[in-house]
């Protein structure tokens, strides 16, 4: 058996050898699904809680990388002590003008936000898609695109297990989806503006197979957003990506199907209730954005859909935020959501629709009643009271004064 030649310095691998080994691991296992930077380990039993004999570490036959990397069940652990040497070597090579794309991709693994590394992967995807264009069989062409999409999303998910707030990683997800799903995205007419009158279309011309693929993609991306939010709460990048998926799959694909758009919006808002935090402004911004986008579309249909939107989405949202405010006192995020949503409704709803909505009238009356509160007394709440009571009083007054100025 031919043994690989490795550079060793005092029994330890050199920086170049570490980089080459990490490149080999990243390229040889496309199914890697978890990344971790861990403290140094004396034996793999310390790391995994198992006997060394049961651990598969790859084809590292002479064991010089035994204390640097560990691959087990498509999970990669990297010793924190080798991070600086590897990064120093990569940056030194880049300063010398190295054109090795694999080195730049390793920066994605080690930092998560290396635009150079993500751009290398984008160029490789473009090259593969150029080969796909040469294929005459449409079915085979789509299968090749699906394989590219699956590989890239798997790699991004692997990176996001360590860097769940990486905006560059989410941007790469969006780019790959638009690149590989262009046929589905452009299948229906996308309305250029929200101000143009929309016309109802019949359901008979839908391609159910394409719809199923887009819904499956939506479920996958929503799950990816939930997983990153669990790892890092208040994750703006994840909620922004989830809004992109909603616009792509539900809003643009059902732009002229008011009934379907309304049901999809209700489902998305209902699902996010279980994972939303009272102190996460990104999550509440997502809910407002969904309501605004759907409202802008539905307001161009007949009065029936306006009324349904008012009753089934707006009223439900106000009830939900009221419950949260009672349960979590003094949270500015909740009051800001309530204030912003009410102002949007007052500016967009006509007088007849406002008169028919009881909960909006209750909100307006609530604002008028609290607007007369003594601002000095509210500002100087005695310290003997609970801290959240003082915050609650100030937030209530701020909400009332802002709404009454509209």
N, C-alpha and C positions, 0 to 999 in steps of 0.2 A: 504494500500500500504506500502511495506517495504521500509524504507528510508536507503540509504547507510550511513554507519558510516564514518565521516570525522574528522580528527584531526585539530583542530583550535587553533591558538595562538593569543590571543588578537583580536579576530574577523577576523584574517587573516589566510589563509590556511598555514599549515606547508610545508616545502620543500618536504617531502615525499608525502604529499597530492597533491601538484602541479605536481610532477612526475607521480603519478598514474593517475591523470586526463588527462595529456597529452598523456600517453600511451593509455588510453581509447579512446581519440579522434582519435589518429592515427590508432588504430586497428578497430574502429567501422565504419569508413568512408573510404573505399578503393578508393573512387572517388575524394579525395581531389586533387585540381588542382592549387592551388595558396597558397603561404606562404608569410607572411609579419611580420616583427618586428616593432611595432608601439609604439609611445609615450603613456604614461598613459592616460586613458580616464575616465571622470567622469560619463558619461552615454553613452550608445550605440548610442544615437542620435548624440553625438559629433563624434563618430567613423564612423557611417554609414549615418548620415543625415536623419534618420528615427525615428519614435516613437518607444519606447521600446516595445510596445505591438506587433508590427509587426515583431520583431526580434526573431528568433529561435536560442537559444544558447545551445541546447541539453537538457539532462535530469538533468541539474544542479538545483535541486529543491529548495535548500536553498540559492542559490545565492552567496556562498562564493567564487566562481571562476568568478564572474561577471566582476571583474576588471583585470582578468588574461588572459582569452582566449575568443575568439569569433569565432564561426563557422557559416558561412552564405553562402549558395549556393556552398558548397564544397570548400569554401575558409577559411583558418585559419589565424587569427590574434593573435599574442602573444605580450603581454605587455613586453616592454624591461626591466622593473624593475624585472621581474621574471626570466630572463635568467641566471643571475649569481647564484641565489639560486638553480635553477634546475641543472645547470652544476656542481656546487660545490657538490651537493648531489650525482649525478651520478658518478663523479670521486672518491668521498669518498667511494662509494660502490664498485667500481672497484678495488681500492687499498686494500679493505678488501677481495678481491678474489671473489666477486659476479659473478655468472655464468648466470645472467639474460640477455638473448639475447635481450629482448625488451629495456632494458636500453641502450645497445650499439647502437641499431637502432635509439633511440632518439638522439644520437650524430649526426647521419646523418641529422636529421631534424634541429638541432641547430647549426651545424658547416659545414655540406656539405661534408667535406673531411675526415671523420672518417673511416679509413680502417677497424677497428674492426667492426663497424656497417655494412659496406657493406659486409664484410666477413660472418657475421651472416646471411644476406639475401642470400648470395651465398649458404651457407650450407643448408638453408631451400629449396632453389630451387633444389639442388641436391637430397634432400630427396624426394621431390615431383616427380622428374623425375624418381627416382628409382621405385616409385609406378606406374608411367606411363609404365615402361618396362614390368610390370606384366600383363598389358592389352594386350589381344590377337588381338583385333580389331584395325587394322591400322588406320582407319578413326577416331575412338574414341581416339586413342593414340595421333594423331596429334591435335585434338581439345583440349585435355588436355594441350599439349605443348603450343598451341596458347593462352589459358587462363593464363598460367604462364607468357608467354611473355607479354601479354597485361597488367597484373597486375604490373609487374616489371617496364615496360616502363612508365606506368602511375605514379608510385611512384617516379621514377627518374625525370620525367618531373615536378612533384610537388616540389621536392627539388631544381631543377634548376631555378624555378621562383625566388628564393631568392639567390641562389649561381650559377649563369650562367657560371662561370669559373671553376667550380669544376672538376678537372681532374679525381678524384676518381669516380664521378658520370658518366662521359662519359666512363670511363673504365668499369664500371658495365654494362652500356648499351651494350658495345661491347661483354662483356662476355656472357650476357644473349642471345644476338642475335646468337652468335656462338653455344651456348648450345642448344637453342630451334629450330634453323633452320639448324641443321647439315645435315638433309636429303636433303635440297635444296642446301646447300653449296657444299656438296660432290657429287651432282648428275652428274656433268660433270667433265671430266678430267681436273685437274689444272696443268699447265705446271710447272715443277720444276725450270727451269731457263729461262732467256730471250735469251740465246744464242743458244738454240736448234732450229733447223729448224721446223717450224710449217706447218701443212698441212690443207688445207681448208676442211671443213666438210659440208655436206649437211644439209639444214634446216629441213629436213623431220622428224628427230628424236627428235625434241624439245618437251618438256612437257609444253604446253601453260599455263596450270593452275599454275604450279610451277613458271613459269616466271612472271605471273601476281602477284603472292603473293610477290615475291622478289621485283618487281617494286613498289608495294604498300608499302612495308617496306622501300624502298629507299626514296619514297616521304615523308613518315612519319619522317624518320631520318633527311632528308634535311630540313624539316620544323622546327624540333626541333633545328637544328643548326642555322637557320635564326632567330628564336625567341631568343635564347641565345645571338646571336651577336647583336641584337637590344637592349637587356638589357645591355650588356657590349661589346662595340666595341673592336677591336684588340684582339679577343678571340681565342688564339692559340688552346685551347682544342677543341673548336667547329669546327674549320677548319680541325684539325687533324682527328676528328671523321668523318667529311664529306669525307675526303680522304679515310678513312677506308671503308666507305660505297661504294664509287665509285669502289675501288679495289674489294670488295666482290661481288657486284651486277653486275657491268658492265665488269670489267677487267677479273676476274677469270671465270665468267659464260659465257663469250663470247670470250675466249682466242683464239679460232680457227675460229672466225667469223669476219673477218677483216672489212667487210662492216658495220656490226652492231656495232662493237666496235668504228669505226670512227664516225658514226652518234651519238652514245651515248656521246662520248667525246665532239663533237661539241655542243650538247644540254647542257651538264653540264657547259661548258665554257660560253655559251651564257647566261644561267640563272644567273651565278654568276656576270655578268657584271652589273646588276641592283643594286646589294647590296654591291659591292666592294668599299672600301675607298682608296683614293690615298695615305693614310698614314698608311695603315694596312699591315705590312709585312707578317702576317700569311695568309691573303687572296691571296696575290701575290705568296707566296710560294706554296699554294694549286694549283694555275693555272700552275706554272712551273712543279709541281709534276705530274699533270694529263698529261701534254704534254710529259714529259719524259717517263712516264709509257706506254702511248699509242704508242709513237714513237718507243720505244724499241720492242714492239710487232709487229708493222706494218712493221718495217724494215726487218723482216724475210719473208715477203710475196714478191709478184712480184713487178716490177717497177711501175705498175699502182697505187698501194696503196701508195707507197712512194711519187709519184707525187701528189696524192690527199691530202696526209697528209701535204706536203709542201705548196700547194696552199690554202687549205681550213682551215688549223689550224695555221701553222706557219705565213703565210702572214697576216692572220686576226689578230693574236696576236700582231704582230709588228705594224699594223695600230692602234690597240686599245691603246697600250701603248704610241704611238706617240701622239695620241689625248689627252691622260691624261697628258702627259708632257707639252703640249701647254697650257692646261687648268689650271694645277697646277704647277706653276714654282717653281724650287728649292726643289722638293721633292726627297730625296735620295732613298726612296723605289722604285719609278718608274724607276730611272736610274739604280738601282741595278738589277731590273727585266729585263730591256732591255739588260744590259750587260751580265748577266748570261745566258739569253735565247740565245743570239747571239753566245756566246762561246760554248754552248752546241750544237747548230746547226753546227758550224764550225768543231767541233770535230766528229760529228756523220754522217753528210752528206758527200757523195762522191763528187768528183769534178764535175761530169756531172750534178748532181742534184743542186749543188750550182750555176753552170753556167746558169741553166734554171730559177732560181728564181731571179726575178728582185729586189724584195724588200731587199733581203739579200745583193745583190751587192750594193744597195743604202746605206745600213747600213755600209758596209765595206768602201765605199768611204767617207762616213760621218766621220768615225773614222780616216781615213788617213788625211783628210783635217784639222781636229781639233787637230791632234796630233802635228802639227807644231806650235801651239799657244805658246806665250811667257809665261812660267810658272810663272815667277816673277810678270808680269803684272796681270795675272789671280789671283794670291794669294793676291796681294795688291790692290784689287778693292777699289776705293775711297769710303769713307763713305757717300758721297753725293748721291751715287746711291742707288737704292732700294735694300733692303736686299736680296730679292729673286734673283735679277740679279747677285749678287756676288756668291750666292750658285749655281745658274744655270751654271755660267761660270766654277766654280771649278768642278762641277759634270760632265760637258761636257768634260773637259780635262781629268778627271780621267777615264771616260768611254773610250775615244779614246786611251789613253796610255795602258790601260789594254787589249783592243782588239788587238792593234797592236803588243803586245808582244806574242800573241798566234801564 
